[in-house]
Amino acid sequence: MGIRPSIVGASLVWLGSAFGQDAQFTQFYAQPTYLSPAFAGTSLQSRFGLTFRDQWPSIPGAFMTYNAAWDHYMSNMNSGVGLLVTHDRAGSGALRYTSIAAQYAYEIELKRKVFIRPALQFGFVQHAVDLSKLTFGDQLARGGDLSSYEHANARSIRYGDMGAGVLFFTPKLWLGIGLHHLNEPNQSLLLNESKVPRKFSMHGGYRYRLRSPVIKKHPESIVAAFNFKSQGKYDQLDLGAYYEREPFYAGLWYRGIPMFKSYAPGEPNNDAIAILVGVVVNDLRIGYSYDLTLSRLSARSGGAHELTVTYELADRRRKRAMAKRRVVPCAKF
């Protein structure tokens, strides 16, 4: 039982020289401003969101991620603003990452109900490690003595972070690009150089409204969406769809790029299949997803649990006026 935590700890020693990858969410459209700052203000007025993700719970010291977001649409300025807070813990809480970012998007109406939204993001990050919570390889070799890494001077670092994005949407479809870590800040905790690699993502989807005799009371839609992202030498594709008939939602997602791994050609790149269910209570949305791991970790990972809560705030008069002029079809989970 002591081997698994030590493996996690040993892997975290890399943080002096290895790349870091951003936390990921299965329900990325429930927190769209994490995906790209261009989604700031795509609600009718104000939106608040919370996400909790427990990844690979069966592996001691795995990953737990928390995300909180607020965004608001200012119709008199054709602008959206947002605030995003992300906290990620790994290795029994030894490695911690906290980010606070401010976002701004400007909305341009190209023609009736056809919009494009360029956006910018500026953030502040604190990256830290508690070396006393880790077990290192040289400790195992010496029977538990202190590791040389515990005497390292640098255990915390702060840096600025920049991002950008653009989103195009009509009443039925959307397509966007997100760019993060444009300044490639140095995140090394061991006085080395370890730049955060730039992250590129392309995302989009289509909403098909089903015709039904009860469409006025319980509108039905099928939403198909994708999210491709690339960071450093790693790449990933999320592809899925869900059926919605208010107040209930259910869907299926696949994560991976079969038979393609840019850093290991010829090896399979299958990560997970995710099952999603959701419910809407007035202006409150609650979603739950479970990731069934497909990779070599499947037997021991325990998958991943994710819970999202989103609340949209808008007065009835604003809802009617904005819905007629501006419909954002993006997925909600």
Secondary structure, 3 states (H helix, E strand, C coil): CCHHHHHHHHHHHHHHCCCCCCCCCCCCCCCHHHHCHHHCCCCCCEEEEEEEEEECCCCCCCEEEEEEEEEEEEHHHCEEEEEEEEEEEECCCCEEEEEEEEEEEECEEEECCEEEEEEEEEEEEEEEECHHHCCCHHHHHCCCCCCHHHHCCCCEEEEEEEEEEEEEECCCEEEEEEEECCCCCECCCCCCCCECCCEEEEEEEEEEEECCCCCCCCCEEEEEEEEEEEECCEEEEEEEEEEEECCEEEEEEEEECCCCCCCCCCCCCEEEEEEEEEEEECCEEEEEEEEEECCCCHHHHCCEEEEEEEEEECCHHHHHHHHHHCCCCCCCC
